[in-house]
Amino acid sequence: MPTATATPTTPTTRALRLTGLTTRTFGVELEMFVNVDRAVTALRAAGVVVEHNGYCGGSIHDNGHAARNAWKFVRDGSVRDPVTGHEHITVEGERRVAIELVSPILSGEAGLAAIETVCAALGTVGAKVNKTCGLHVHHGALIGKTGGTAPALKAANLAALARLVNRFAPVIDGCLPLSRRAGQNNYTGPFTAGELDLFDRARTTPQFAAVNRYKNLNLMALARHGTVEFRQHSGTVESDKIVAWVMLTQGLVEAAAVKVRSRKSRTQRAATADSLDNLLRAAGLRSCVPHGHAVDPAFAARARAASAYFAARAKEFGVLDLAVSSARRSRVAAAAAAVAAAAAVVAPPVAPAAPDTASAAG
């Protein structure tokens, strides 16, 4: 499929970022329950290169299995049946094991199309998820790992990214089920104020890797894989959800890559319709294209779909009132009050008539 294009009147990266997706590499890790043999057969029938050699460690941007152009099933001990504690479930008499499907290094529209092909194949064999499953997305961050022309993230960019993710943490919480929100999951969570201050002072990659990986944004992945990993999304084998999360998170990475300035004064955004709009704008999913630019229609359509997905999720979980933004509500209320005040001046209330004493006496 075609890639995003832009006229050279302003930097191309700006036009590309409007869709939340650039040439930066990414990869996904999908936790699920599935009959692996049937899944491998279905994936290969769909033209997907896939391997299943048991657990071997590593991740997308390693030099091992990920360096090959293959998706790979690996064991994941965190996925299990929450009732029995077993690493398998039984559906309609079929045993489906807890497993993680790790993608090869992907990028751009071709990478998103690959995700759609994989998810379609998994759907034919009844892949399932539960609340112990997660969706993890890696984005290339260090020199040699970003792919294409995407810039590597320096210390200041990484600190800015951490603050950006923390700033919108309550908003992102509002787009995810309760099991993936702050305080509800041992494998994700926002950074503390002390950790953010540590990042502001950091100058080398190992300093960012000093914070444990069980955060919404895992920076330990920098030292091991050269990536930043977004861990918060709930498990899914639905391509529209995965694509939307890839686009949102890569958009945040690009925002931090091109805007290096202190965000110390930026506090967390309350979960409102306005702040969701700000999140989508920050990620380049809801922006006006600068004059003279052209964004590929396929990318623009994906940006609209991703924005609609997050709005629908927020509405589904009842966290945000998305019928109308709070700012617009305020303007409408103010306008209504002004109209009412003007009407009261033009037509003051009529005084009640005096009682009919004669009738009362009778």
WOHUGI-V757834 format. One record per residue. N is the residue number from 1. RES is the residue in one letter. PSI is psi as a letter, one per 20 degrees, with the letter a starting at -180 (999 if undefined). D_LAST is the distance of its C-alpha to the last C-alpha in Angstrom with 2 decimals. Layout:
n=N res=RES psi=PSI d_last=D_LAST
n=N res=RES psi=PSI d_last=D_LAST
This chain:
n=1 res=M psi=q d_last=91.22
n=2 res=P psi=q d_last=91.14
n=3 res=T psi=r d_last=90.63
n=4 res=A psi=q d_last=88.34
n=5 res=T psi=r d_last=89.74
n=6 res=A psi=q d_last=89.00
n=7 res=T psi=q d_last=90.40
n=8 res=P psi=j d_last=92.31
n=9 res=T psi=h d_last=90.09
n=10 res=T psi=r d_last=88.75
n=11 res=P psi=p d_last=89.93
n=12 res=T psi=h d_last=89.93
n=13 res=T psi=h d_last=88.61
n=14 res=R psi=g d_last=85.29
n=15 res=A psi=g d_last=84.86
n=16 res=L psi=h d_last=85.89
n=17 res=R psi=i d_last=83.54
n=18 res=L psi=h d_last=80.59
n=19 res=T psi=j d_last=80.94
n=20 res=G psi=j d_last=81.42
n=21 res=L psi=p d_last=84.88
n=22 res=T psi=a d_last=88.30
n=23 res=T psi=i d_last=91.92
n=24 res=R psi=p d_last=91.54
n=25 res=T psi=q d_last=92.72
n=26 res=F psi=r d_last=90.40
n=27 res=G psi=q d_last=90.59
n=28 res=V psi=q d_last=88.28
n=29 res=E psi=o d_last=88.44
n=30 res=L psi=o d_last=86.44
n=31 res=E psi=p d_last=85.89
n=32 res=M psi=r d_last=85.27
n=33 res=F psi=p d_last=86.20
n=34 res=V psi=q d_last=88.49
n=35 res=N psi=o d_last=91.54
n=36 res=V psi=g d_last=93.97
n=37 res=D psi=g d_last=96.69
n=38 res=R psi=h d_last=94.30
n=39 res=A psi=g d_last=92.80
n=40 res=V psi=g d_last=96.24
n=41 res=T psi=g d_last=97.13
n=42 res=A psi=g d_last=93.96
n=43 res=L psi=g d_last=94.33
n=44 res=R psi=h d_last=97.97
n=45 res=A psi=h d_last=97.12
n=46 res=A psi=j d_last=94.69
n=47 res=G psi=j d_last=97.53
n=48 res=V psi=p d_last=96.49
n=49 res=V psi=o d_last=99.32
n=50 res=V psi=q d_last=98.34
n=51 res=E psi=q d_last=100.17
n=52 res=H psi=n d_last=99.56
n=53 res=N psi=k d_last=102.03
n=54 res=G psi=a d_last=99.90
n=55 res=Y psi=p d_last=98.67
n=56 res=C psi=j d_last=100.75
n=57 res=G psi=a d_last=98.49
n=58 res=G psi=a d_last=97.99
n=59 res=S psi=a d_last=95.45
n=60 res=I psi=g d_last=95.13
n=61 res=H psi=j d_last=97.14
n=62 res=D psi=r d_last=99.98
n=63 res=N psi=j d_last=103.55
n=64 res=G psi=d d_last=103.60
n=65 res=H psi=h d_last=101.68
n=66 res=A psi=h d_last=99.28
n=67 res=A psi=h d_last=102.08
n=68 res=R psi=q d_last=102.77
n=69 res=N psi=m d_last=100.58
n=70 res=A psi=q d_last=99.19
n=71 res=W psi=q d_last=95.96
n=72 res=K psi=p d_last=96.66
n=73 res=F psi=p d_last=95.09
n=74 res=V psi=q d_last=95.38
n=75 res=R psi=q d_last=94.14
n=76 res=D psi=o d_last=91.05
n=77 res=G psi=i d_last=90.52
n=78 res=S psi=i d_last=86.93
n=79 res=V psi=p d_last=85.68
n=80 res=R psi=r d_last=85.01
n=81 res=D psi=o d_last=82.73
n=82 res=P psi=i d_last=80.13
n=83 res=V psi=g d_last=79.85
n=84 res=T psi=h d_last=83.55
n=85 res=G psi=j d_last=85.03
n=86 res=H psi=q d_last=87.60
n=87 res=E psi=l d_last=88.83
n=88 res=H psi=r d_last=88.15
n=89 res=I psi=r d_last=85.51
n=90 res=T psi=p d_last=85.86
n=91 res=V psi=o d_last=83.99
n=92 res=E psi=l d_last=84.49
n=93 res=G psi=i d_last=87.66
n=94 res=E psi=p d_last=89.12
n=95 res=R psi=p d_last=90.00
n=96 res=R psi=p d_last=88.85
n=97 res=V psi=q d_last=90.20
n=98 res=A psi=p d_last=88.69
n=99 res=I psi=r d_last=90.44
n=100 res=E psi=p d_last=90.20
n=101 res=L psi=o d_last=91.24
n=102 res=V psi=p d_last=92.63
n=103 res=S psi=r d_last=93.06
n=104 res=P psi=a d_last=96.03
n=105 res=I psi=p d_last=95.51
n=106 res=L psi=r d_last=93.20
n=107 res=S psi=q d_last=92.01
n=108 res=G psi=a d_last=89.98
n=109 res=E psi=h d_last=88.79
n=110 res=A psi=h d_last=91.71
n=111 res=G psi=g d_last=90.60
n=112 res=L psi=h d_last=87.05
n=113 res=A psi=h d_last=88.45
n=114 res=A psi=g d_last=90.66
n=115 res=I psi=g d_last=87.64
n=116 res=E psi=h d_last=85.95
n=117 res=T psi=g d_last=89.09
n=118 res=V psi=g d_last=89.39
n=119 res=C psi=h d_last=85.76
n=120 res=A psi=g d_last=86.01
n=121 res=A psi=g d_last=89.08
n=122 res=L psi=h d_last=87.47
n=123 res=G psi=h d_last=84.51
n=124 res=T psi=i d_last=86.86
n=125 res=V psi=j d_last=88.09
n=126 res=G psi=k d_last=84.73
n=127 res=A psi=p d_last=84.94
n=128 res=K psi=q d_last=82.05
n=129 res=V psi=q d_last=80.59
n=130 res=N psi=a d_last=78.50
n=131 res=K psi=i d_last=77.03
n=132 res=T psi=i d_last=80.50
n=133 res=C psi=q d_last=81.73
n=134 res=G psi=r d_last=81.70
n=135 res=L psi=p d_last=82.61
n=136 res=H psi=p d_last=84.92
n=137 res=V psi=p d_last=85.88
n=138 res=H psi=q d_last=88.84
n=139 res=H psi=p d_last=89.42
n=140 res=G psi=p d_last=92.82
n=141 res=A psi=h d_last=92.69
n=142 res=L psi=r d_last=96.17
n=143 res=I psi=p d_last=99.12
n=144 res=G psi=i d_last=100.69
n=145 res=K psi=i d_last=97.63
n=146 res=T psi=h d_last=95.16
n=147 res=G psi=q d_last=96.88
n=148 res=G psi=c d_last=96.95
n=149 res=T psi=j d_last=96.02
n=150 res=A psi=p d_last=93.18
n=151 res=P psi=q d_last=93.70
n=152 res=A psi=q d_last=94.50
n=153 res=L psi=p d_last=92.07
n=154 res=K psi=r d_last=93.33
n=155 res=A psi=g d_last=92.09
n=156 res=A psi=h d_last=89.42
n=157 res=N psi=g d_last=88.18
n=158 res=L psi=g d_last=88.01
n=159 res=A psi=g d_last=86.05
n=160 res=A psi=h d_last=83.66
n=161 res=L psi=g d_last=83.25
n=162 res=A psi=g d_last=82.46
n=163 res=R psi=h d_last=79.77
n=164 res=L psi=g d_last=78.35
n=165 res=V psi=g d_last=78.09
n=166 res=N psi=h d_last=76.51
n=167 res=R psi=g d_last=74.07
n=168 res=F psi=j d_last=72.68
n=169 res=A psi=g d_last=73.08
n=170 res=P psi=h d_last=69.33
n=171 res=V psi=g d_last=68.85
n=172 res=I psi=h d_last=71.78
n=173 res=D psi=g d_last=70.44
n=174 res=G psi=i d_last=67.25
n=175 res=C psi=j d_last=69.35
n=176 res=L psi=q d_last=71.18
n=177 res=P psi=r d_last=70.31
n=178 res=L psi=h d_last=69.59
n=179 res=S psi=i d_last=73.15
n=180 res=R psi=j d_last=74.60
n=181 res=R psi=r d_last=72.36
n=182 res=A psi=p d_last=73.13
n=183 res=G psi=i d_last=73.48
n=184 res=Q psi=i d_last=73.56
n=185 res=N psi=p d_last=77.18
n=186 res=N psi=i d_last=80.43
n=187 res=Y psi=i d_last=82.24
n=188 res=T psi=r d_last=80.04
n=189 res=G psi=r d_last=78.05
n=190 res=P psi=r d_last=77.61
n=191 res=F psi=q d_last=80.09
n=192 res=T psi=r d_last=79.50
n=193 res=A psi=h d_last=79.37
n=194 res=G psi=h d_last=82.85
n=195 res=E psi=h d_last=84.24
n=196 res=L psi=h d_last=82.90
n=197 res=D psi=h d_last=84.52
n=198 res=L psi=g d_last=87.75
n=199 res=F psi=h d_last=87.66
n=200 res=D psi=h d_last=87.16
n=201 res=R psi=i d_last=90.39
n=202 res=A psi=q d_last=92.31
n=203 res=R psi=i d_last=95.25
n=204 res=T psi=q d_last=96.93
n=205 res=T psi=g d_last=95.93
n=206 res=P psi=h d_last=96.73
n=207 res=Q psi=h d_last=94.20
n=208 res=F psi=h d_last=91.41
n=209 res=A psi=j d_last=92.75
n=210 res=A psi=i d_last=92.34
n=211 res=V psi=p d_last=88.74
n=212 res=N psi=q d_last=88.45
n=213 res=R psi=i d_last=87.80
n=214 res=Y psi=m d_last=84.65
n=215 res=K psi=r d_last=82.36
n=216 res=N psi=h d_last=80.28
n=217 res=L psi=o d_last=83.18
n=218 res=N psi=o d_last=86.59
n=219 res=L psi=i d_last=89.03
n=220 res=M psi=h d_last=91.73
n=221 res=A psi=i d_last=92.51
n=222 res=L psi=g d_last=94.01
n=223 res=A psi=h d_last=96.98
n=224 res=R psi=h d_last=97.61
n=225 res=H psi=i d_last=96.72
n=226 res=G psi=k d_last=96.11
n=227 res=T psi=r d_last=92.50
n=228 res=V psi=q d_last=88.95
n=229 res=E psi=p d_last=87.06
n=230 res=F psi=o d_last=83.33
n=231 res=R psi=i d_last=82.57
n=232 res=Q psi=h d_last=78.81
n=233 res=H psi=q d_last=77.92
n=234 res=S psi=q d_last=77.36
n=235 res=G psi=q d_last=80.01
n=236 res=T psi=q d_last=79.94
n=237 res=V psi=k d_last=82.25
n=238 res=E psi=p d_last=79.92
n=239 res=S psi=h d_last=81.58
n=240 res=D psi=h d_last=78.45
n=241 res=K psi=g d_last=77.45
n=242 res=I psi=g d_last=81.00
n=243 res=V psi=g d_last=81.45
n=244 res=A psi=g d_last=78.16
n=245 res=W psi=h d_last=79.20
n=246 res=V psi=g d_last=82.66
n=247 res=M psi=g d_last=81.23
n=248 res=L psi=g d_last=78.66
n=249 res=T psi=h d_last=81.20
n=250 res=Q psi=h d_last=83.96
n=251 res=G psi=h d_last=81.58
n=252 res=L psi=h d_last=80.92
n=253 res=V psi=g d_last=84.67
n=254 res=E psi=h d_last=85.25
n=255 res=A psi=g d_last=82.51
n=256 res=A psi=h d_last=84.29
n=257 res=A psi=h d_last=87.65
n=258 res=V psi=i d_last=86.79
n=259 res=K psi=n d_last=84.42
n=260 res=V psi=n d_last=86.10
n=261 res=R psi=q d_last=83.92
n=262 res=S psi=p d_last=82.42
n=263 res=R psi=k d_last=79.15
n=264 res=K psi=h d_last=78.85
n=265 res=S psi=i d_last=75.57
n=266 res=R psi=o d_last=74.07
n=267 res=T psi=r d_last=71.80
n=268 res=Q psi=q d_last=70.78
n=269 res=R psi=p d_last=68.20
n=270 res=A psi=q d_last=65.00
n=271 res=A psi=n d_last=64.46
n=272 res=T psi=r d_last=62.26
n=273 res=A psi=h d_last=62.46
n=274 res=D psi=g d_last=63.77
n=275 res=S psi=h d_last=66.52
n=276 res=L psi=g d_last=67.61
n=277 res=D psi=g d_last=68.02
n=278 res=N psi=h d_last=70.07
n=279 res=L psi=g d_last=72.26
n=280 res=L psi=h d_last=72.97
n=281 res=R psi=g d_last=73.79
n=282 res=A psi=h d_last=76.07
n=283 res=A psi=j d_last=77.91
n=284 res=G psi=j d_last=78.27
n=285 res=L psi=i d_last=76.18
n=286 res=R psi=m d_last=73.46
n=287 res=S psi=q d_last=75.04
n=288 res=C psi=p d_last=75.57
n=289 res=V psi=p d_last=79.16
n=290 res=P psi=q d_last=80.82
n=291 res=H psi=p d_last=81.77
n=292 res=G psi=i d_last=85.14
n=293 res=H psi=q d_last=85.07
n=294 res=A psi=p d_last=85.19
n=295 res=V psi=p d_last=84.18
n=296 res=D psi=p d_last=85.46
n=297 res=P psi=h d_last=82.71
n=298 res=A psi=g d_last=83.52
n=299 res=F psi=g d_last=82.92
n=300 res=A psi=h d_last=79.74
n=301 res=A psi=h d_last=78.44
n=302 res=R psi=h d_last=79.30
n=303 res=A psi=g d_last=77.48
n=304 res=R psi=g d_last=74.31
n=305 res=A psi=g d_last=74.66
n=306 res=A psi=g d_last=75.18
n=307 res=S psi=g d_last=72.10
n=308 res=A psi=h d_last=70.01
n=309 res=Y psi=g d_last=71.44
n=310 res=F psi=h d_last=70.44
n=311 res=A psi=g d_last=66.95
n=312 res=A psi=h d_last=66.52
n=313 res=R psi=g d_last=67.89
n=314 res=A psi=g d_last=65.54
n=315 res=K psi=h d_last=62.58
n=316 res=E psi=g d_last=63.96
n=317 res=F psi=j d_last=64.20
n=318 res=G psi=k d_last=60.68
n=319 res=V psi=h d_last=61.92
n=320 res=L psi=p d_last=61.17
n=321 res=D psi=o d_last=58.15
n=322 res=L psi=j d_last=60.10
n=323 res=A psi=h d_last=57.30
n=324 res=V psi=q d_last=57.40
n=325 res=S psi=q d_last=59.26
n=326 res=S psi=h d_last=57.53
n=327 res=A psi=g d_last=58.56
n=328 res=R psi=h d_last=56.99
n=329 res=R psi=g d_last=53.83
n=330 res=S psi=g d_last=53.69
n=331 res=R psi=g d_last=54.22
n=332 res=V psi=g d_last=51.60
n=333 res=A psi=g d_last=49.07
n=334 res=A psi=g d_last=49.92
n=335 res=A psi=g d_last=49.63
n=336 res=A psi=g d_last=46.24
n=337 res=A psi=h d_last=45.01
n=338 res=A psi=g d_last=46.40
n=339 res=V psi=g d_last=44.67
n=340 res=A psi=h d_last=41.33
n=341 res=A psi=g d_last=41.87
n=342 res=A psi=g d_last=42.82
n=343 res=A psi=h d_last=39.76
n=344 res=A psi=h d_last=37.52
n=345 res=V psi=g d_last=39.25
n=346 res=V psi=g d_last=39.06
n=347 res=A psi=n d_last=35.47
n=348 res=P psi=q d_last=33.62
n=349 res=P psi=q d_last=30.44
n=350 res=V psi=p d_last=27.31
n=351 res=A psi=q d_last=24.86
n=352 res=P psi=q d_last=21.45
n=353 res=A psi=q d_last=18.74
n=354 res=A psi=q d_last=16.41
n=355 res=P psi=q d_last=12.91
n=356 res=D psi=n d_last=10.20
n=357 res=T psi=h d_last=8.56
n=358 res=A psi=g d_last=6.31
n=359 res=S psi=h d_last=5.15
n=360 res=A psi=h d_last=5.46
n=361 res=A psi=h d_last=3.78
n=362 res=G psi=999 d_last=0.00
